[in-house]
Amino acid sequence: MDFKIKVIPRSRKTEFAGVIDDGTVKIKVAAVPEDGKANKELCSFLASHHRVPQANVSVISGATSQRKIVRVME
């Protein structure tokens, strides 16, 4: 399953922050956007939410952008 995500880095805590009109899910992450730390935290957060191993979650588009497409394989 692929999700359109908008990541908001350097937040107080990692959490869902709502949905934009086009269906994009906003997620706040506590990590900084350096060396893939925010992407790693995003994948970890989504893996725990969907109850799948972290290896089953990957950023397939937008690795260096706030807007990403993330794939979750169940």
mmCIF file of the N, C-alpha and C atoms, coordinates in Angstrom:
data_MODEL
# 
_entry.id   MODEL 
# 
loop_
_atom_site.group_PDB 
_atom_site.id 
_atom_site.type_symbol 
_atom_site.label_atom_id 
_atom_site.label_alt_id 
_atom_site.label_comp_id 
_atom_site.label_asym_id 
_atom_site.label_entity_id 
_atom_site.label_seq_id 
_atom_site.pdbx_PDB_ins_code 
_atom_site.Cartn_x 
_atom_site.Cartn_y 
_atom_site.Cartn_z 
_atom_site.occupancy 
_atom_site.B_iso_or_equiv 
_atom_site.pdbx_formal_charge 
_atom_site.auth_seq_id 
_atom_site.auth_comp_id 
_atom_site.auth_asym_id 
_atom_site.auth_atom_id 
_atom_site.pdbx_PDB_model_num 
ATOM 1   N N  . MET A 1 1  ? 0.842  -1.157 0.000  1.00 0.00 ? 1  MET A N  1 
ATOM 2   C CA . MET A 1 1  ? 0.000  0.000  0.000  1.00 0.00 ? 1  MET A CA 1 
ATOM 3   C C  . MET A 1 1  ? 0.900  1.237  0.000  1.00 0.00 ? 1  MET A C  1 
ATOM 4   N N  . ASP A 1 2  ? 0.629  2.177  -0.865 1.00 0.00 ? 2  ASP A N  1 
ATOM 5   C CA . ASP A 1 2  ? 1.423  3.405  -0.950 1.00 0.00 ? 2  ASP A CA 1 
ATOM 6   C C  . ASP A 1 2  ? 0.649  4.566  -0.339 1.00 0.00 ? 2  ASP A C  1 
ATOM 7   N N  . PHE A 1 3  ? 1.374  5.432  0.364  1.00 0.00 ? 3  PHE A N  1 
ATOM 8   C CA . PHE A 1 3  ? 0.774  6.587  1.015  1.00 0.00 ? 3  PHE A CA 1 
ATOM 9   C C  . PHE A 1 3  ? 1.496  7.855  0.586  1.00 0.00 ? 3  PHE A C  1 
ATOM 10  N N  . LYS A 1 4  ? 0.733  8.915  0.358  1.00 0.00 ? 4  LYS A N  1 
ATOM 11  C CA . LYS A 1 4  ? 1.325  10.237 0.143  1.00 0.00 ? 4  LYS A CA 1 
ATOM 12  C C  . LYS A 1 4  ? 1.455  10.866 1.524  1.00 0.00 ? 4  LYS A C  1 
ATOM 13  N N  . ILE A 1 5  ? 2.674  11.303 1.847  1.00 0.00 ? 5  ILE A N  1 
ATOM 14  C CA . ILE A 1 5  ? 2.964  11.818 3.177  1.00 0.00 ? 5  ILE A CA 1 
ATOM 15  C C  . ILE A 1 5  ? 3.635  13.178 3.073  1.00 0.00 ? 5  ILE A C  1 
ATOM 16  N N  . LYS A 1 6  ? 3.269  14.080 3.954  1.00 0.00 ? 6  LYS A N  1 
ATOM 17  C CA . LYS A 1 6  ? 4.013  15.329 4.127  1.00 0.00 ? 6  LYS A CA 1 
ATOM 18  C C  . LYS A 1 6  ? 4.635  15.261 5.513  1.00 0.00 ? 6  LYS A C  1 
ATOM 19  N N  . VAL A 1 7  ? 5.944  15.324 5.568  1.00 0.00 ? 7  VAL A N  1 
ATOM 20  C CA . VAL A 1 7  ? 6.676  15.209 6.827  1.00 0.00 ? 7  VAL A CA 1 
ATOM 21  C C  . VAL A 1 7  ? 7.001  16.597 7.356  1.00 0.00 ? 7  VAL A C  1 
ATOM 22  N N  . ILE A 1 8  ? 6.771  16.776 8.651  1.00 0.00 ? 8  ILE A N  1 
ATOM 23  C CA . ILE A 1 8  ? 7.123  18.022 9.322  1.00 0.00 ? 8  ILE A CA 1 
ATOM 24  C C  . ILE A 1 8  ? 8.199  17.666 10.353 1.00 0.00 ? 8  ILE A C  1 
ATOM 25  N N  . PRO A 1 9  ? 9.482  17.896 10.016 1.00 0.00 ? 9  PRO A N  1 
ATOM 26  C CA . PRO A 1 9  ? 10.576 17.507 10.918 1.00 0.00 ? 9  PRO A CA 1 
ATOM 27  C C  . PRO A 1 9  ? 10.739 18.485 12.078 1.00 0.00 ? 9  PRO A C  1 
ATOM 28  N N  . ARG A 1 10 ? 11.570 18.087 13.037 1.00 0.00 ? 10 ARG A N  1 
ATOM 29  C CA . ARG A 1 10 ? 11.906 18.891 14.215 1.00 0.00 ? 10 ARG A CA 1 
ATOM 30  C C  . ARG A 1 10 ? 10.685 19.254 15.051 1.00 0.00 ? 10 ARG A C  1 
ATOM 31  N N  . SER A 1 11 ? 9.735  18.343 15.142 1.00 0.00 ? 11 SER A N  1 
ATOM 32  C CA . SER A 1 11 ? 8.549  18.571 15.956 1.00 0.00 ? 11 SER A CA 1 
ATOM 33  C C  . SER A 1 11 ? 8.805  18.114 17.381 1.00 0.00 ? 11 SER A C  1 
ATOM 34  N N  . ARG A 1 12 ? 7.893  18.467 18.247 1.00 0.00 ? 12 ARG A N  1 
ATOM 35  C CA . ARG A 1 12 ? 8.040  18.094 19.653 1.00 0.00 ? 12 ARG A CA 1 
ATOM 36  C C  . ARG A 1 12 ? 8.013  16.592 19.842 1.00 0.00 ? 12 ARG A C  1 
ATOM 37  N N  . LYS A 1 13 ? 7.097  15.919 19.113 1.00 0.00 ? 13 LYS A N  1 
ATOM 38  C CA . LYS A 1 13 ? 7.027  14.461 19.170 1.00 0.00 ? 13 LYS A CA 1 
ATOM 39  C C  . LYS A 1 13 ? 6.553  13.936 17.823 1.00 0.00 ? 13 LYS A C  1 
ATOM 40  N N  . THR A 1 14 ? 6.729  12.650 17.602 1.00 0.00 ? 14 THR A N  1 
ATOM 41  C CA . THR A 1 14 ? 6.314  12.030 16.357 1.00 0.00 ? 14 THR A CA 1 
ATOM 42  C C  . THR A 1 14 ? 4.854  11.627 16.483 1.00 0.00 ? 14 THR A C  1 
ATOM 43  N N  . GLU A 1 15 ? 4.021  12.158 15.547 1.00 0.00 ? 15 GLU A N  1 
ATOM 44  C CA . GLU A 1 15 ? 2.586  11.892 15.623 1.00 0.00 ? 15 GLU A CA 1 
ATOM 45  C C  . GLU A 1 15 ? 1.914  12.252 14.300 1.00 0.00 ? 15 GLU A C  1 
ATOM 46  N N  . PHE A 1 16 ? 0.699  11.727 14.116 1.00 0.00 ? 16 PHE A N  1 
ATOM 47  C CA . PHE A 1 16 ? -0.110 12.125 12.970 1.00 0.00 ? 16 PHE A CA 1 
ATOM 48  C C  . PHE A 1 16 ? -0.578 13.553 13.194 1.00 0.00 ? 16 PHE A C  1 
ATOM 49  N N  . ALA A 1 17 ? -0.634 14.348 12.122 1.00 0.00 ? 17 ALA A N  1 
ATOM 50  C CA . ALA A 1 17 ? -1.006 15.760 12.247 1.00 0.00 ? 17 ALA A CA 1 
ATOM 51  C C  . ALA A 1 17 ? -2.182 16.130 11.368 1.00 0.00 ? 17 ALA A C  1 
ATOM 52  N N  . GLY A 1 18 ? -2.839 15.143 10.761 1.00 0.00 ? 18 GLY A N  1 
ATOM 53  C CA . GLY A 1 18 ? -4.012 15.439 9.953  1.00 0.00 ? 18 GLY A CA 1 
ATOM 54  C C  . GLY A 1 18 ? -3.860 14.985 8.516  1.00 0.00 ? 18 GLY A C  1 
ATOM 55  N N  . VAL A 1 19 ? -4.856 15.400 7.718  1.00 0.00 ? 19 VAL A N  1 
ATOM 56  C CA . VAL A 1 19 ? -4.889 15.044 6.302  1.00 0.00 ? 19 VAL A CA 1 
ATOM 57  C C  . VAL A 1 19 ? -5.156 16.307 5.500  1.00 0.00 ? 19 VAL A C  1 
ATOM 58  N N  . ILE A 1 20 ? -4.390 16.488 4.433  1.00 0.00 ? 20 ILE A N  1 
ATOM 59  C CA . ILE A 1 20 ? -4.568 17.619 3.528  1.00 0.00 ? 20 ILE A CA 1 
ATOM 60  C C  . ILE A 1 20 ? -5.698 17.267 2.551  1.00 0.00 ? 20 ILE A C  1 
ATOM 61  N N  . ASP A 1 21 ? -6.318 18.259 1.950  1.00 0.00 ? 21 ASP A N  1 
ATOM 62  C CA . ASP A 1 21 ? -7.457 18.060 1.051  1.00 0.00 ? 21 ASP A CA 1 
ATOM 63  C C  . ASP A 1 21 ? -7.195 17.057 -0.069 1.00 0.00 ? 21 ASP A C  1 
ATOM 64  N N  . ASP A 1 22 ? -5.966 16.947 -0.550 1.00 0.00 ? 22 ASP A N  1 
ATOM 65  C CA . ASP A 1 22 ? -5.666 16.022 -1.647 1.00 0.00 ? 22 ASP A CA 1 
ATOM 66  C C  . ASP A 1 22 ? -5.427 14.587 -1.163 1.00 0.00 ? 22 ASP A C  1 
ATOM 67  N N  . GLY A 1 23 ? -5.619 14.331 0.127  1.00 0.00 ? 23 GLY A N  1 
ATOM 68  C CA . GLY A 1 23 ? -5.448 12.989 0.675  1.00 0.00 ? 23 GLY A CA 1 
ATOM 69  C C  . GLY A 1 23 ? -4.080 12.720 1.260  1.00 0.00 ? 23 GLY A C  1 
ATOM 70  N N  . THR A 1 24 ? -3.188 13.693 1.199  1.00 0.00 ? 24 THR A N  1 
ATOM 71  C CA . THR A 1 24 ? -1.851 13.542 1.764  1.00 0.00 ? 24 THR A CA 1 
ATOM 72  C C  . THR A 1 24 ? -1.940 13.556 3.294  1.00 0.00 ? 24 THR A C  1 
ATOM 73  N N  . VAL A 1 25 ? -1.282 12.603 3.921  1.00 0.00 ? 25 VAL A N  1 
ATOM 74  C CA . VAL A 1 25 ? -1.264 12.510 5.375  1.00 0.00 ? 25 VAL A CA 1 
ATOM 75  C C  . VAL A 1 25 ? -0.092 13.328 5.905  1.00 0.00 ? 25 VAL A C  1 
ATOM 76  N N  . LYS A 1 26 ? -0.365 14.202 6.882  1.00 0.00 ? 26 LYS A N  1 
ATOM 77  C CA . LYS A 1 26 ? 0.708  14.981 7.514  1.00 0.00 ? 26 LYS A CA 1 
ATOM 78  C C  . LYS A 1 26 ? 1.172  14.233 8.765  1.00 0.00 ? 26 LYS A C  1 
ATOM 79  N N  . ILE A 1 27 ? 2.486  14.074 8.869  1.00 0.00 ? 27 ILE A N  1 
ATOM 80  C CA . ILE A 1 27 ? 3.068  13.416 10.038 1.00 0.00 ? 27 ILE A CA 1 
ATOM 81  C C  . ILE A 1 27 ? 4.203  14.289 10.557 1.00 0.00 ? 27 ILE A C  1 
ATOM 82  N N  . LYS A 1 28 ? 4.143  14.596 11.852 1.00 0.00 ? 28 LYS A N  1 
ATOM 83  C CA . LYS A 1 28 ? 5.224  15.327 12.508 1.00 0.00 ? 28 LYS A CA 1 
ATOM 84  C C  . LYS A 1 28 ? 6.228  14.300 13.021 1.00 0.00 ? 28 LYS A C  1 
ATOM 85  N N  . VAL A 1 29 ? 7.510  14.571 12.804 1.00 0.00 ? 29 VAL A N  1 
ATOM 86  C CA . VAL A 1 29 ? 8.560  13.704 13.353 1.00 0.00 ? 29 VAL A CA 1 
ATOM 87  C C  . VAL A 1 29 ? 9.523  14.541 14.187 1.00 0.00 ? 29 VAL A C  1 
ATOM 88  N N  . ALA A 1 30 ? 9.993  13.955 15.257 1.00 0.00 ? 30 ALA A N  1 
ATOM 89  C CA . ALA A 1 30 ? 10.885 14.660 16.169 1.00 0.00 ? 30 ALA A CA 1 
ATOM 90  C C  . ALA A 1 30 ? 12.311 14.761 15.625 1.00 0.00 ? 30 ALA A C  1 
ATOM 91  N N  . ALA A 1 31 ? 12.667 13.896 14.718 1.00 0.00 ? 31 ALA A N  1 
ATOM 92  C CA . ALA A 1 31 ? 14.036 13.855 14.191 1.00 0.00 ? 31 ALA A CA 1 
ATOM 93  C C  . ALA A 1 31 ? 14.321 15.046 13.268 1.00 0.00 ? 31 ALA A C  1 
ATOM 94  N N  . VAL A 1 32 ? 15.594 15.322 13.125 1.00 0.00 ? 32 VAL A N  1 
ATOM 95  C CA . VAL A 1 32 ? 16.044 16.382 12.211 1.00 0.00 ? 32 VAL A CA 1 
ATOM 96  C C  . VAL A 1 32 ? 16.208 15.786 10.814 1.00 0.00 ? 32 VAL A C  1 
ATOM 97  N N  . PRO A 1 33 ? 16.048 16.604 9.775  1.00 0.00 ? 33 PRO A N  1 
ATOM 98  C CA . PRO A 1 33 ? 16.174 16.081 8.413  1.00 0.00 ? 33 PRO A CA 1 
ATOM 99  C C  . PRO A 1 33 ? 17.624 16.034 7.937  1.00 0.00 ? 33 PRO A C  1 
ATOM 100 N N  . GLU A 1 34 ? 18.448 15.299 8.640  1.00 0.00 ? 34 GLU A N  1 
ATOM 101 C CA . GLU A 1 34 ? 19.862 15.154 8.291  1.00 0.00 ? 34 GLU A CA 1 
ATOM 102 C C  . GLU A 1 34 ? 20.223 13.683 8.230  1.00 0.00 ? 34 GLU A C  1 
ATOM 103 N N  . ASP A 1 35 ? 20.964 13.297 7.224  1.00 0.00 ? 35 ASP A N  1 
ATOM 104 C CA . ASP A 1 35 ? 21.471 11.930 7.081  1.00 0.00 ? 35 ASP A CA 1 
ATOM 105 C C  . ASP A 1 35 ? 20.365 10.879 7.133  1.00 0.00 ? 35 ASP A C  1 
ATOM 106 N N  . GLY A 1 36 ? 19.163 11.218 6.682  1.00 0.00 ? 36 GLY A N  1 
ATOM 107 C CA . GLY A 1 36 ? 18.072 10.254 6.644  1.00 0.00 ? 36 GLY A CA 1 
ATOM 108 C C  . GLY A 1 36 ? 17.419 9.963  7.982  1.00 0.00 ? 36 GLY A C  1 
ATOM 109 N N  . LYS A 1 37 ? 17.738 10.745 9.010  1.00 0.00 ? 37 LYS A N  1 
ATOM 110 C CA . LYS A 1 37 ? 17.183 10.486 10.344 1.00 0.00 ? 37 LYS A CA 1 
ATOM 111 C C  . LYS A 1 37 ? 15.666 10.655 10.377 1.00 0.00 ? 37 LYS A C  1 
ATOM 112 N N  . ALA A 1 38 ? 15.144 11.678 9.725  1.00 0.00 ? 38 ALA A N  1 
ATOM 113 C CA . ALA A 1 38 ? 13.697 11.895 9.707  1.00 0.00 ? 38 ALA A CA 1 
ATOM 114 C C  . ALA A 1 38 ? 12.999 10.778 8.930  1.00 0.00 ? 38 ALA A C  1 
ATOM 115 N N  . ASN A 1 39 ? 13.586 10.332 7.821  1.00 0.00 ? 39 ASN A N  1 
ATOM 116 C CA . ASN A 1 39 ? 13.004 9.231  7.051  1.00 0.00 ? 39 ASN A CA 1 
ATOM 117 C C  . ASN A 1 39 ? 12.978 7.949  7.872  1.00 0.00 ? 39 ASN A C  1 
ATOM 118 N N  . LYS A 1 40 ? 14.058 7.686  8.597  1.00 0.00 ? 40 LYS A N  1 
ATOM 119 C CA . LYS A 1 40 ? 14.129 6.479  9.417  1.00 0.00 ? 40 LYS A CA 1 
ATOM 120 C C  . LYS A 1 40 ? 13.072 6.514  10.512 1.00 0.00 ? 40 LYS A C  1 
ATOM 121 N N  . GLU A 1 41 ? 12.915 7.664  11.158 1.00 0.00 ? 41 GLU A N  1 
ATOM 122 C CA . GLU A 1 41 ? 11.907 7.777  12.208 1.00 0.00 ? 41 GLU A CA 1 
ATOM 123 C C  . GLU A 1 41 ? 10.499 7.650  11.628 1.00 0.00 ? 41 GLU A C  1 
ATOM 124 N N  . LEU A 1 42 ? 10.280 8.228  10.456 1.00 0.00 ? 42 LEU A N  1 
ATOM 125 C CA . LEU A 1 42 ? 8.986  8.104  9.787  1.00 0.00 ? 42 LEU A CA 1 
ATOM 126 C C  . LEU A 1 42 ? 8.668  6.641  9.505  1.00 0.00 ? 42 LEU A C  1 
ATOM 127 N N  . CYS A 1 43 ? 9.614  5.917  8.956  1.00 0.00 ? 43 CYS A N  1 
ATOM 128 C CA . CYS A 1 43 ? 9.402  4.499  8.643  1.00 0.00 ? 43 CYS A CA 1 
ATOM 129 C C  . CYS A 1 43 ? 9.154  3.685  9.908  1.00 0.00 ? 43 CYS A C  1 
ATOM 130 N N  . SER A 1 44 ? 9.880  3.979  10.959 1.00 0.00 ? 44 SER A N  1 
ATOM 131 C CA . SER A 1 44 ? 9.689  3.287  12.230 1.00 0.00 ? 44 SER A CA 1 
ATOM 132 C C  . SER A 1 44 ? 8.295  3.556  12.795 1.00 0.00 ? 44 SER A C  1 
ATOM 133 N N  . PHE A 1 45 ? 7.865  4.809  12.732 1.00 0.00 ? 45 PHE A N  1 
ATOM 134 C CA . PHE A 1 45 ? 6.550  5.203  13.226 1.00 0.00 ? 45 PHE A CA 1 
ATOM 135 C C  . PHE A 1 45 ? 5.441  4.492  12.441 1.00 0.00 ? 45 PHE A C  1 
ATOM 136 N N  . LEU A 1 46 ? 5.557  4.489  11.113 1.00 0.00 ? 46 LEU A N  1 
ATOM 137 C CA . LEU A 1 46 ? 4.536  3.840  10.295 1.00 0.00 ? 46 LEU A CA 1 
ATOM 138 C C  . LEU A 1 46 ? 4.534  2.323  10.487 1.00 0.00 ? 46 LEU A C  1 
ATOM 139 N N  . ALA A 1 47 ? 5.711  1.739  10.671 1.00 0.00 ? 47 ALA A N  1 
ATOM 140 C CA . ALA A 1 47 ? 5.794  0.295  10.909 1.00 0.00 ? 47 ALA A CA 1 
ATOM 141 C C  . ALA A 1 47 ? 5.079  -0.083 12.201 1.00 0.00 ? 47 ALA A C  1 
ATOM 142 N N  . SER A 1 48 ? 5.295  0.685  13.251 1.00 0.00 ? 48 SER A N  1 
ATOM 143 C CA . SER A 1 48 ? 4.628  0.358  14.513 1.00 0.00 ? 48 SER A CA 1 
ATOM 144 C C  . SER A 1 48 ? 3.126  0.610  14.415 1.00 0.00 ? 48 SER A C  1 
ATOM 145 N N  . HIS A 1 49 ? 2.725  1.644  13.679 1.00 0.00 ? 49 HIS A N  1 
ATOM 146 C CA . HIS A 1 49 ? 1.293  1.935  13.522 1.00 0.00 ? 49 HIS A CA 1 
ATOM 147 C C  . HIS A 1 49 ? 0.581  0.816  12.754 1.00 0.00 ? 49 HIS A C  1 
ATOM 148 N N  . HIS A 1 50 ? 1.216  0.306  11.708 1.00 0.00 ? 50 HIS A N  1 
ATOM 149 C CA . HIS A 1 50 ? 0.614  -0.746 10.886 1.00 0.00 ? 50 HIS A CA 1 
ATOM 150 C C  . HIS A 1 50 ? 0.955  -2.149 11.380 1.00 0.00 ? 50 HIS A C  1 
ATOM 151 N N  . ARG A 1 51 ? 1.742  -2.226 12.443 1.00 0.00 ? 51 ARG A N  1 
ATOM 152 C CA . ARG A 1 51 ? 2.143  -3.501 13.049 1.00 0.00 ? 51 ARG A CA 1 
ATOM 153 C C  . ARG A 1 51 ? 2.827  -4.429 12.043 1.00 0.00 ? 51 ARG A C  1 
ATOM 154 N N  . VAL A 1 52 ? 3.824  -3.868 11.364 1.00 0.00 ? 52 VAL A N  1 
ATOM 155 C CA . VAL A 1 52 ? 4.641  -4.637 10.427 1.00 0.00 ? 52 VAL A CA 1 
ATOM 156 C C  . VAL A 1 52 ? 6.111  -4.387 10.781 1.00 0.00 ? 52 VAL A C  1 
ATOM 157 N N  . PRO A 1 53 ? 7.013  -5.261 10.343 1.00 0.00 ? 53 PRO A N  1 
ATOM 158 C CA . PRO A 1 53 ? 8.439  -5.008 10.579 1.00 0.00 ? 53 PRO A CA 1 
ATOM 159 C C  . PRO A 1 53 ? 8.885  -3.734 9.854  1.00 0.00 ? 53 PRO A C  1 
ATOM 160 N N  . GLN A 1 54 ? 9.861  -3.063 10.424 1.00 0.00 ? 54 GLN A N  1 
ATOM 161 C CA . GLN A 1 54 ? 10.359 -1.823 9.832  1.00 0.00 ? 54 GLN A CA 1 
ATOM 162 C C  . GLN A 1 54 ? 10.909 -2.059 8.430  1.00 0.00 ? 54 GLN A C  1 
ATOM 163 N N  . ALA A 1 55 ? 11.389 -3.238 8.153  1.00 0.00 ? 55 ALA A N  1 
ATOM 164 C CA . ALA A 1 55 ? 11.903 -3.564 6.819  1.00 0.00 ? 55 ALA A CA 1 
ATOM 165 C C  . ALA A 1 55 ? 10.801 -3.549 5.762  1.00 0.00 ? 55 ALA A C  1 
ATOM 166 N N  . ASN A 1 56 ? 9.540  -3.605 6.179  1.00 0.00 ? 56 ASN A N  1 
ATOM 167 C CA . ASN A 1 56 ? 8.415  -3.599 5.244  1.00 0.00 ? 56 ASN A CA 1 
ATOM 168 C C  . ASN A 1 56 ? 7.939  -2.186 4.907  1.00 0.00 ? 56 ASN A C  1 
ATOM 169 N N  . VAL A 1 57 ? 8.619  -1.171 5.412  1.00 0.00 ? 57 VAL A N  1 
ATOM 170 C CA . VAL A 1 57 ? 8.243  0.218  5.150  1.00 0.00 ? 57 VAL A CA 1 
ATOM 171 C C  . VAL A 1 57 ? 9.418  0.912  4.476  1.00 0.00 ? 57 VAL A C  1 
ATOM 172 N N  . SER A 1 58 ? 9.144  1.566  3.351  1.00 0.00 ? 58 SER A N  1 
ATOM 173 C CA . SER A 1 58 ? 10.232 2.249  2.653  1.00 0.00 ? 58 SER A CA 1 
ATOM 174 C C  . SER A 1 58 ? 9.725  3.505  1.952  1.00 0.00 ? 58 SER A C  1 
ATOM 175 N N  . VAL A 1 59 ? 10.617 4.480  1.854  1.00 0.00 ? 59 VAL A N  1 
ATOM 176 C CA . VAL A 1 59 ? 10.337 5.710  1.112  1.00 0.00 ? 59 VAL A CA 1 
ATOM 177 C C  . VAL A 1 59 ? 10.683 5.414  -0.341 1.00 0.00 ? 59 VAL A C  1 
ATOM 178 N N  . ILE A 1 60 ? 9.678  5.461  -1.216 1.00 0.00 ? 60 ILE A N  1 
ATOM 179 C CA . ILE A 1 60 ? 9.941  5.122  -2.619 1.00 0.00 ? 60 ILE A CA 1 
ATOM 180 C C  . ILE A 1 60 ? 10.087 6.358  -3.500 1.00 0.00 ? 60 ILE A C  1 
ATOM 181 N N  . SER A 1 61 ? 9.704  7.527  -2.971 1.00 0.00 ? 61 SER A N  1 
ATOM 182 C CA . SER A 1 61 ? 9.848  8.758  -3.731 1.00 0.00 ? 61 SER A CA 1 
ATOM 183 C C  . SER A 1 61 ? 9.922  9.930  -2.759 1.00 0.00 ? 61 SER A C  1 
ATOM 184 N N  . GLY A 1 62 ? 10.794 10.893 -3.047 1.00 0.00 ? 62 GLY A N  1 
ATOM 185 C CA . GLY A 1 62 ? 10.885 12.099 -2.237 1.00 0.00 ? 62 GLY A CA 1 
ATOM 186 C C  . GLY A 1 62 ? 11.760 11.977 -1.007 1.00 0.00 ? 62 GLY A C  1 
ATOM 187 N N  . ALA A 1 63 ? 12.816 11.206 -1.080 1.00 0.00 ? 63 ALA A N  1 
ATOM 188 C CA . ALA A 1 63 ? 13.675 10.975 0.086  1.00 0.00 ? 63 ALA A CA 1 
ATOM 189 C C  . ALA A 1 63 ? 14.235 12.263 0.683  1.00 0.00 ? 63 ALA A C  1 
ATOM 190 N N  . THR A 1 64 ? 14.452 13.288 -0.136 1.00 0.00 ? 64 THR A N  1 
ATOM 191 C CA . THR A 1 64 ? 15.009 14.542 0.379  1.00 0.00 ? 64 THR A CA 1 
ATOM 192 C C  . THR A 1 64 ? 13.983 15.669 0.395  1.00 0.00 ? 64 THR A C  1 
ATOM 193 N N  . SER A 1 65 ? 12.726 15.328 0.212  1.00 0.00 ? 65 SER A N  1 
ATOM 194 C CA . SER A 1 65 ? 11.652 16.317 0.177  1.00 0.00 ? 65 SER A CA 1 
ATOM 195 C C  . SER A 1 65 ? 10.724 16.133 1.367  1.00 0.00 ? 65 SER A C  1 
ATOM 196 N N  . GLN A 1 66 ? 9.945  17.159 1.694  1.00 0.00 ? 66 GLN A N  1 
ATOM 197 C CA . GLN A 1 66 ? 8.936  17.004 2.739  1.00 0.00 ? 66 GLN A CA 1 
ATOM 198 C C  . GLN A 1 66 ? 7.797  16.121 2.246  1.00 0.00 ? 66 GLN A C  1 
ATOM 199 N N  . ARG A 1 67 ? 7.517  16.161 0.961  1.00 0.00 ? 67 ARG A N  1 
ATOM 200 C CA . ARG A 1 67 ? 6.440  15.338 0.398  1.00 0.00 ? 67 ARG A CA 1 
ATOM 201 C C  . ARG A 1 67 ? 7.045  14.039 -0.123 1.00 0.00 ? 67 ARG A C  1 
ATOM 202 N N  . LYS A 1 68 ? 6.510  12.925 0.348  1.00 0.00 ? 68 LYS A N  1 
ATOM 203 C CA . LYS A 1 68 ? 7.064  11.616 0.037  1.00 0.00 ? 68 LYS A CA 1 
ATOM 204 C C  . LYS A 1 68 ? 5.966  10.650 -0.359 1.00 0.00 ? 68 LYS A C  1 
ATOM 205 N N  . ILE A 1 69 ? 6.357  9.590  -1.007 1.00 0.00 ? 69 ILE A N  1 
ATOM 206 C CA . ILE A 1 69 ? 5.481  8.444  -1.189 1.00 0.00 ? 69 ILE A CA 1 
ATOM 207 C C  . ILE A 1 69 ? 6.151  7.313  -0.433 1.00 0.00 ? 69 ILE A C  1 
ATOM 208 N N  . VAL A 1 70 ? 5.394  6.738  0.495  1.00 0.00 ? 70 VAL A N  1 
ATOM 209 C CA . VAL A 1 70 ? 5.924  5.679  1.353  1.00 0.00 ? 70 VAL A CA 1 
ATOM 210 C C  . VAL A 1 70 ? 5.130  4.402  1.082  1.00 0.00 ? 70 VAL A C  1 
ATOM 211 N N  . ARG A 1 71 ? 5.848  3.301  0.927  1.00 0.00 ? 71 ARG A N  1 
ATOM 212 C CA . ARG A 1 71 ? 5.216  2.002  0.694  1.00 0.00 ? 71 ARG A CA 1 
ATOM 213 C C  . ARG A 1 71 ? 5.265  1.168  1.981  1.00 0.00 ? 71 ARG A C  1 
ATOM 214 N N  . VAL A 1 72 ? 4.094  0.646  2.362  1.00 0.00 ? 72 VAL A N  1 
ATOM 215 C CA . VAL A 1 72 ? 3.983  -0.253 3.511  1.00 0.00 ? 72 VAL A CA 1 
ATOM 216 C C  . VAL A 1 72 ? 3.513  -1.602 2.969  1.00 0.00 ? 72 VAL A C  1 
ATOM 217 N N  . MET A 1 73 ? 4.356  -2.623 3.130  1.00 0.00 ? 73 MET A N  1 
ATOM 218 C CA . MET A 1 73 ? 4.005  -3.975 2.678  1.00 0.00 ? 73 MET A CA 1 
ATOM 219 C C  . MET A 1 73 ? 3.573  -4.798 3.894  1.00 0.00 ? 73 MET A C  1 
ATOM 220 N N  . GLU A 1 74 ? 2.413  -5.381 3.792  1.00 0.00 ? 74 GLU A N  1 
ATOM 221 C CA . GLU A 1 74 ? 1.901  -6.159 4.936  1.00 0.00 ? 74 GLU A CA 1 
ATOM 222 C C  . GLU A 1 74 ? 2.093  -7.625 4.752  1.00 0.00 ? 74 GLU A C  1 
# 
